[in-house]
Amino acid sequence: MSFMDRFESGLQKGLDVSRDMFERARDKAKDLSEVGILKFEIRQLETQVEKLLGQLGSKVFKKFVEEKSESIAATDGEVKLAIGEIEDVKRRIEEKELKVKEIQAKK
């Protein structure tokens, strides 16, 4: 094998290794950005849950204090709607957390 053949072979191997490393780095960066976006969305949804819980508390307070109700059931119209919204947002949080775990498990 001549010097040029060995040189070209070595150069090709170097290019192959570089290409492989670049692809892995690109995939890793993509995964990290996806995780970052999902975590940001999770935080937004958690803030939404906090607001919804505050609204639920206000509705319960209104029932007890302003309307002089002696009891409130989870099936009460406004309360039921608020609970449903909270459960929906919590379900969406769980879905996004699962996606984060799936991405991190690929590592």
Rosetta blueprint (number, residue, H / E / L):
1 M L
2 S L
3 F H
4 M H
5 D H
6 R H
7 F H
8 E H
9 S H
10 G H
11 L H
12 Q H
13 K H
14 G H
15 L H
16 D H
17 V H
18 S H
19 R H
20 D H
21 M H
22 F H
23 E H
24 R H
25 A H
26 R H
27 D H
28 K H
29 A H
30 K H
31 D H
32 L H
33 S H
34 E H
35 V H
36 G H
37 I H
38 L H
39 K H
40 F H
41 E H
42 I H
43 R H
44 Q H
45 L H
46 E H
47 T H
48 Q H
49 V H
50 E H
51 K H
52 L H
53 L H
54 G H
55 Q H
56 L H
57 G H
58 S H
59 K H
60 V H
61 F H
62 K H
63 K H
64 F H
65 V H
66 E H
67 E L
68 K L
69 S L
70 E L
71 S L
72 I L
73 A L
74 A L
75 T L
76 D L
77 G H
78 E H
79 V H
80 K H
81 L H
82 A H
83 I H
84 G H
85 E H
86 I H
87 E H
88 D H
89 V H
90 K H
91 R H
92 R H
93 I H
94 E H
95 E H
96 K H
97 E H
98 L H
99 K H
100 V H
101 K H
102 E H
103 I H
104 Q H
105 A H
106 K L
107 K L
